[in-house]
Amino acid sequence: MPLIPEEPQIHESAQGPRTAPTPRPVPGPRPVAHPRPGRPGPLRPAPPVQRTPHDVAVAKPAPSGPAAPAASTPTSATPQIQLIPASAEGALDAAEEAVDLLLESGRAPGEVLVITTGDQHPWAAHELSFGEAAYWAQHDAGDDVFYADAAAASRAGSRPVVVVAVNGGSSAVAADALPLAHARAGALLIVCGDPQQINSVLGAGV
């Protein structure tokens, strides 16, 4: 009789370990899940690297098409005129800022000519101290921004951009310099000075 109650306990204990396999699959997928997030990590940067050259290649032909007609339009049309209000004392500084913006926007230094109606630009005064031959040789080289006085501007050749600093001088000097600068400018004319004086001169002479 004492053996009979022990037998169901053995069966119950046998049923007990059957429930043990249930926690086993829980740790099983966890180690498998750890390598999975690691694998897509290196794969993600790879596709964008492949996409960027395709995007750049597609973008390159697009601007090249409209660039050609854009370059041809200013040559046939008159140059654009931009007016930067400034006093006679601040006209040269305004012209310098305009030149800096032109260079930052991608203009080559050799494409810019600066004309002053009053005192010479310090660069021009310095270069002229070595003689006019050396001074004009730099103009002919066309490698850098060239600064010229209004009196000598007629000797300067045309450039895509001409900047005029109305930094003094008589009204007659400005009246002569502005139409000349307009004729020398291939695409853009920037005038720094008194708006009323500039508008009166440009309206009559251009």
C-alpha positions in Angstrom: 0.0 0.0 0.0 2.8 2.6 0.7 4.1 2.0 -2.9 0.8 3.1 -4.5 0.9 6.8 -3.4 4.6 7.1 -4.5 3.8 6.0 -8.0 1.6 9.1 -8.8 4.4 11.3 -7.4 6.8 9.7 -9.9 4.3 10.4 -12.7 3.9 14.0 -11.5 7.7 14.5 -11.4 7.9 13.1 -14.9 5.3 15.6 -16.0 7.3 18.4 -14.3 10.4 18.2 -16.6 8.1 18.3 -19.6 7.3 21.8 -18.8 11.0 22.7 -18.6 11.5 22.8 -22.4 9.2 25.8 -22.5 11.9 28.3 -21.2 14.5 26.8 -23.5 13.3 28.4 -26.7 13.2 31.8 -25.0 17.0 32.1 -24.7 17.4 30.4 -28.1 16.2 33.2 -30.3 17.9 35.9 -28.2 21.4 35.0 -29.3 20.2 34.7 -32.9 18.6 38.2 -32.7 21.9 39.8 -31.6 23.8 39.1 -34.8 20.9 40.2 -37.0 20.9 43.9 -36.0 24.7 43.9 -36.5 24.5 42.5 -40.1 22.2 45.2 -41.6 24.4 47.9 -40.0 27.3 47.7 -42.5 24.9 47.0 -45.4 23.1 50.3 -44.9 26.0 52.7 -45.7 26.8 50.7 -48.8 23.7 51.6 -50.9 23.9 55.4 -50.3 27.6 55.3 -51.5 26.4 53.7 -54.7 23.5 56.1 -55.1 25.5 59.3 -54.8 27.6 58.8 -57.9 24.5 58.1 -59.9 22.8 61.2 -58.5 25.9 63.3 -59.3 26.1 61.8 -62.8 22.5 62.7 -63.4 22.9 66.2 -62.0 26.0 67.0 -64.2 24.4 66.9 -67.6 21.3 68.8 -66.4 23.2 72.1 -65.6 25.4 71.8 -68.6 22.4 72.1 -70.9 21.0 75.4 -69.7 24.5 76.7 -69.0 25.2 77.2 -72.8 22.2 79.4 -73.6 22.7 81.3 -70.3 26.2 82.2 -71.4 25.1 83.3 -74.8 22.3 85.5 -73.6 24.4 88.2 -71.9 26.8 88.5 -74.8 24.0 89.5 -77.1 22.1 91.7 -74.6 23.3 94.8 -72.8 25.0 94.3 -69.5 22.9 94.4 -66.3 23.3 97.4 -64.1 23.4 97.2 -60.3 23.4 100.3 -58.1 24.9 100.2 -54.6 24.1 103.4 -52.7 27.2 104.8 -51.0 28.7 108.1 -50.1 31.8 109.4 -51.9 33.8 108.4 -48.8 32.3 104.9 -48.7 32.1 104.1 -52.4 35.5 102.5 -52.6 34.7 100.2 -49.6 31.4 99.3 -51.2 33.2 98.5 -54.5 35.7 96.2 -52.5 32.7 94.4 -51.0 31.2 93.9 -54.4 34.4 92.5 -55.7 34.6 90.1 -52.8 31.1 88.9 -53.4 31.8 88.4 -57.1 34.9 86.3 -56.4 33.0 84.2 -53.8 30.2 83.6 -56.3 32.7 82.0 -58.7 33.8 84.9 -60.8 37.4 84.7 -61.9 39.6 87.6 -60.8 40.6 88.3 -64.3 36.9 89.0 -65.2 36.6 92.1 -63.0 37.6 95.6 -63.7 37.3 98.4 -61.1 37.2 102.0 -62.1 37.5 104.9 -59.6 36.4 108.5 -60.3 38.2 110.1 -57.3 41.4 108.9 -55.6 43.1 105.9 -57.1 42.7 102.6 -55.6 45.7 101.8 -53.3 46.6 98.8 -55.5 46.7 100.9 -58.6 48.8 103.6 -56.8 51.2 101.0 -55.6 51.6 99.3 -59.0 52.0 102.5 -60.8 55.0 103.3 -58.6 56.8 100.6 -60.5 56.0 102.2 -63.8 53.1 102.3 -66.2 54.6 99.5 -68.3 54.5 97.0 -65.5 51.1 98.3 -64.4 49.5 97.8 -67.8 51.3 94.5 -68.3 49.2 93.1 -65.4 46.1 94.4 -67.2 47.0 92.6 -70.4 47.8 89.4 -68.5 44.2 89.3 -67.2 45.0 87.1 -64.2 43.7 89.3 -61.5 41.3 92.1 -60.7 42.5 95.3 -62.4 42.0 98.7 -60.8 42.1 101.8 -63.0 41.5 105.5 -62.6 38.7 107.0 -64.6 41.2 109.1 -66.6 43.0 105.9 -67.7 39.9 103.7 -68.0 39.6 104.3 -71.7 42.8 102.3 -72.2 41.4 99.3 -70.3 39.9 96.5 -72.3 36.4 95.1 -71.7 35.7 92.6 -69.0 32.6 90.6 -68.1 32.1 92.7 -64.9 33.0 96.3 -64.4 32.7 97.9 -60.9 32.7 101.7 -60.7 33.4 103.5 -57.4 32.2 107.1 -57.6 34.5 108.1 -54.8 34.9 111.7 -55.7 36.0 113.8 -58.6 33.8 116.2 -60.5 30.4 115.4 -61.9 32.0 115.6 -65.4 34.4 112.8 -64.5 31.6 110.6 -63.4 29.6 111.5 -66.5 32.4 110.3 -68.7 33.4 107.3 -66.6 30.0 105.7 -66.3 29.1 105.4 -70.0 32.7 104.2 -70.6 32.3 101.5 -67.9 29.0 100.5 -69.4 30.6 100.0 -72.7 33.4 98.0 -71.2 31.1 95.7 -69.2 30.3 92.5 -71.0 27.6 91.1 -68.6 27.4 93.2 -65.4 28.0 96.8 -64.4 28.1 97.6 -60.7 28.1 101.3 -59.7 28.8 102.4 -56.1 27.9 106.0 -55.3 25.2 108.5 -54.9 22.0 107.1 -56.5 20.7 110.4 -57.8 24.0 111.3 -59.5 24.4 107.8 -61.0 20.8 107.7 -62.2 21.0 111.1 -63.9 24.3 110.1 -65.6 23.2 106.6 -66.7 19.8 107.9 -67.8 21.4 110.5 -70.0 24.5 108.7 -71.2 23.5 105.1 -71.5 
